[in-house]
Amino acid sequence: METMDVKLTKSQSIVLDLLRSNGNKGTTPKQLLDKVSFAPRTVRYALRKLLKLKLVKRVPCLQDMRQHVYIPA
């Protein structure tokens, strides 16, 4: 699904752009919070919506299996 077909909020768009700029290395929610001035719940909500739209994927973090990293789909 292309992002042109979907209406994203400003926060969702910023989070998606950050994930895309980081490439396939993966980004944790904490790393996203360090780069933006959003509340943690805003980042969690944006990630949840982007997952639902299949614009990002969540994979286990290989360094710390307790958390996940997000990569662009």
C-alpha positions in Angstrom: 0.0 0.0 0.0 1.4 3.4 -1.0 1.4 6.2 1.5 -0.2 8.4 -1.2 -3.4 6.2 -0.9 -3.5 6.7 2.9 -4.1 9.8 4.9 -1.6 10.0 7.7 -1.5 12.4 10.6 1.5 14.7 10.9 3.0 12.6 13.8 2.5 9.3 11.8 4.2 10.8 8.8 7.2 12.0 10.8 7.6 8.6 12.5 7.4 6.9 9.1 10.0 9.3 7.6 12.3 8.6 10.5 12.0 4.9 10.1 12.6 5.1 6.3 15.7 7.3 6.8 17.1 4.7 9.2 16.6 2.0 6.6 16.4 -1.7 7.4 18.6 -1.4 10.5 15.5 -1.0 12.6 14.5 1.6 15.2 13.2 1.2 18.7 10.5 3.4 20.1 13.0 4.8 22.5 15.3 5.9 19.6 12.3 7.5 17.9 11.5 9.4 21.1 15.0 10.7 21.3 14.6 12.2 17.8 11.2 13.8 18.1 9.5 16.0 20.7 6.3 13.9 20.9 4.8 12.3 24.0 5.6 8.6 24.3 1.9 7.7 23.8 1.9 9.7 20.5 4.8 7.6 19.2 3.2 4.3 20.3 -0.1 5.4 18.7 1.6 6.3 15.4 3.5 3.0 15.4 0.3 1.0 16.1 -1.5 2.8 13.2 1.4 2.3 10.8 1.5 -1.4 11.7 -2.2 -1.7 11.0 -1.8 0.0 7.6 1.2 -2.4 6.9 3.5 0.5 6.3 6.0 -0.8 9.0 7.0 -4.1 10.4 7.8 -5.0 13.9 10.7 -7.5 14.5 12.5 -8.7 17.6 15.6 -6.8 18.5 18.6 -9.1 18.3 20.6 -7.2 20.9 17.8 -7.1 23.5 15.0 -9.7 22.9 12.7 -8.0 25.4 12.0 -5.2 22.9 11.1 -4.8 19.2 12.5 -2.7 16.4 10.4 -1.2 13.6 11.4 -1.2 10.0 9.6 0.2 6.9 7.6 -2.4 5.1 
